[in-house]
Amino acid sequence: MKHPIAIDLFAGSGGLTLGLKQAGFRVIGAIEIDPLAAETYRFNHSSTKIWEKDIRKVRIIELMKSLKIKKGELDLLAGCPPCQGFSTLRTLNGNQQIKDPRNSLIFEFIRFVKQMKPKTILLENVPHLAKDKDFEILGKGLEKLGYSWNWKILNASDFGVPQRRQRLILLAGLNGNLNFKTSKCKSQTVRKTIDHLPPAGNSGDPLHDLCEKRSLLVRNRIKLIPQNGGSRKSLKEEYQLACHKKGTGFKDVYGRMSWDKVSPTITGGCINPSKGRFLHPSKNRAITLREAALLQSFPRNYYFSLRRGKHAAAILIGNALPPKFVKYHGLGIKEYLTKIKGP
Ligand SMILES: C[S@@+](CC[C@H](N)C(=O)[O-])C[C@H]1O[C@@H](n2cnc3c(N)ncnc32)[C@H](O)[C@@H]1O
């Protein structure tokens, strides 16, 4: 089976699509509501047909007609529904369910699966989804439609991504269990990923050259954080934020990354040192958008639109599923498809 076909729901800037393509899939269709994400996706994946609209308004029969596929023909239905409603902070560590209207979007998978009957399914989300009753309902729905399903919480750093990023991956297949592919990857470091870049500011890469505007106090605070993994707790009292003096707040805020470790999870706040351990290991600045994208395992020339500014671009980068992580799962799914269909 050379190039199985896939559809990407909630496609974002295309991290999942890229990983599937790297595993040998042909991603024929994608759905994404946000115009900036869709613009970025289109630029990087020009041969994929994209529906730039609310997934709930997509008429599946028309989509199938337009992609020239019949029920049962799609090899893989993949997607990362929005995870904000299931994240640790919003669920108070899984002990309280938060009613977020976006949570119901995971059931779009059931609507698509019912009508398309794909041979396999991949769904990604935050680990806390597993504690939500919607997850149980989703699994039961898949079983009812004839699928065997399986899920795991995995760390992208075990798959060669230079970043600690725990994610829930659900795999489902119509022809028996779809097992997870094991990885024998060595952990990649921040040094190997970003140390070779030219100095930020005039590299010619817009994602690496946007300047920071910070007050003198903040610039001085950053300078005083020890290089290579230092934290705000080393700051003299005069440079500490009032809220930090009380010993509260997230300890990673205003921290530097370590050269020889993986990076922390790259989030939508990844260019803002007040949102986490996002300072460069040795330069007196936060990581750039290009550095963030590389830590997400995007290739050096991947395009992210800056039309809505750098913070909007950071959200696209932080929301993405690292392509290198996806590639492994894609290869496992390809093996399953080959077994059921023959090469
Ligand atoms: C976690 S991100 C997807 C990341 C993407 N898979 C990647 O690897 O780059 C979720 C995406 O779902 C999109 N989204 C949210 N609500 C949607 C809806 N109702 N219809 C379609 N897309 C939606 C968001 O704009 C966001 O880009």
PDBQT file of the ligand as one rigid body, heavy atoms in Angstrom, charges set to zero:
ROOT
HETATM    1  C1  LIG A 401      -5.542  21.455  18.362  1.00  0.00    +0.000 C 
HETATM    2  S1  LIG A 401      -5.804  22.485  16.999  1.00  0.00    +0.000 S 
HETATM    3  C2  LIG A 401      -5.370  21.450  15.644  1.00  0.00    +0.000 C 
HETATM    4  C3  LIG A 401      -3.911  21.347  15.384  1.00  0.00    +0.000 C 
HETATM    5  C4  LIG A 401      -3.549  20.636  14.103  1.00  0.00    +0.000 C 
HETATM    6  N1  LIG A 401      -3.994  19.269  14.088  1.00  0.00    +0.000 N 
HETATM    7  C5  LIG A 401      -2.044  20.669  13.849  1.00  0.00    +0.000 C 
HETATM    8  O1  LIG A 401      -1.394  19.633  14.045  1.00  0.00    +0.000 OA
HETATM    9  O2  LIG A 401      -1.541  21.737  13.446  1.00  0.00    +0.000 OA
HETATM   10  C6  LIG A 401      -7.556  22.504  16.857  1.00  0.00    +0.000 C 
HETATM   11  C7  LIG A 401      -8.078  23.287  15.670  1.00  0.00    +0.000 C 
HETATM   12  O3  LIG A 401      -9.491  23.129  15.595  1.00  0.00    +0.000 OA
HETATM   13  C8  LIG A 401     -10.011  24.304  15.005  1.00  0.00    +0.000 C 
HETATM   14  N2  LIG A 401     -11.456  24.359  15.303  1.00  0.00    +0.000 N 
HETATM   15  C9  LIG A 401     -12.053  24.724  16.463  1.00  0.00    +0.000 A 
HETATM   16  N3  LIG A 401     -13.381  24.669  16.353  1.00  0.00    +0.000 NA
HETATM   17  C10 LIG A 401     -13.652  24.249  15.081  1.00  0.00    +0.000 A 
HETATM   18  C11 LIG A 401     -14.856  24.004  14.369  1.00  0.00    +0.000 A 
HETATM   19  N4  LIG A 401     -16.050  24.177  14.939  1.00  0.00    +0.000 N 
HETATM   20  N5  LIG A 401     -14.764  23.597  13.082  1.00  0.00    +0.000 NA
HETATM   21  C12 LIG A 401     -13.547  23.421  12.495  1.00  0.00    +0.000 A 
HETATM   22  N6  LIG A 401     -12.376  23.646  13.121  1.00  0.00    +0.000 NA
HETATM   23  C13 LIG A 401     -12.417  24.050  14.412  1.00  0.00    +0.000 A 
HETATM   24  C14 LIG A 401      -9.203  25.411  15.665  1.00  0.00    +0.000 C 
HETATM   25  O4  LIG A 401      -9.259  26.604  14.911  1.00  0.00    +0.000 OA
HETATM   26  C15 LIG A 401      -7.819  24.784  15.733  1.00  0.00    +0.000 C 
HETATM   27  O5  LIG A 401      -7.034  25.165  14.634  1.00  0.00    +0.000 OA
ENDROOT
TORSDOF 0
